[in-house]
Amino acid sequence: MTPAQDSAFDPIGPNELELIDKIFQVELQVRRMSRKCVEAEALAAMLIQAYQSGIRDANALSALARSIRDHRPG
């Protein structure tokens, strides 16, 4: 790995995964959604992407998930 790649690489550790998973589990329950459906996979990807883009606060991640839930069609 080059020095530029190394400084940009910021893996998600166990504590961070636990935080994301807690928010994910709450959303699955609220949405009454199986974790094995396409929508759940999209939600998980969105939470991980948001975390990686700098949203590290649990309340902010939860608010983002809620806003997407509240604005989805159907």
ChimeraX attribute file (.defattr): number of C-alpha atoms within 10 A of each C-alpha:
attribute: neighborCount
match mode: 1-to-1
recipient: residues
	/A:1	7
	/A:2	6
	/A:3	8
	/A:4	8
	/A:5	9
	/A:6	9
	/A:7	9
	/A:8	8
	/A:9	10
	/A:10	9
	/A:11	8
	/A:12	13
	/A:13	8
	/A:14	9
	/A:15	9
	/A:16	14
	/A:17	12
	/A:18	12
	/A:19	15
	/A:20	22
	/A:21	15
	/A:22	13
	/A:23	18
	/A:24	22
	/A:25	16
	/A:26	13
	/A:27	19
	/A:28	17
	/A:29	11
	/A:30	11
	/A:31	12
	/A:32	9
	/A:33	14
	/A:34	13
	/A:35	15
	/A:36	8
	/A:37	9
	/A:38	11
	/A:39	13
	/A:40	18
	/A:41	14
	/A:42	11
	/A:43	18
	/A:44	21
	/A:45	12
	/A:46	16
	/A:47	21
	/A:48	19
	/A:49	12
	/A:50	17
	/A:51	20
	/A:52	13
	/A:53	9
	/A:54	8
	/A:55	15
	/A:56	14
	/A:57	12
	/A:58	15
	/A:59	11
	/A:60	13
	/A:61	21
	/A:62	18
	/A:63	13
	/A:64	16
	/A:65	20
	/A:66	14
	/A:67	11
	/A:68	13
	/A:69	14
	/A:70	9
	/A:71	8
	/A:72	7
	/A:73	6
	/A:74	3
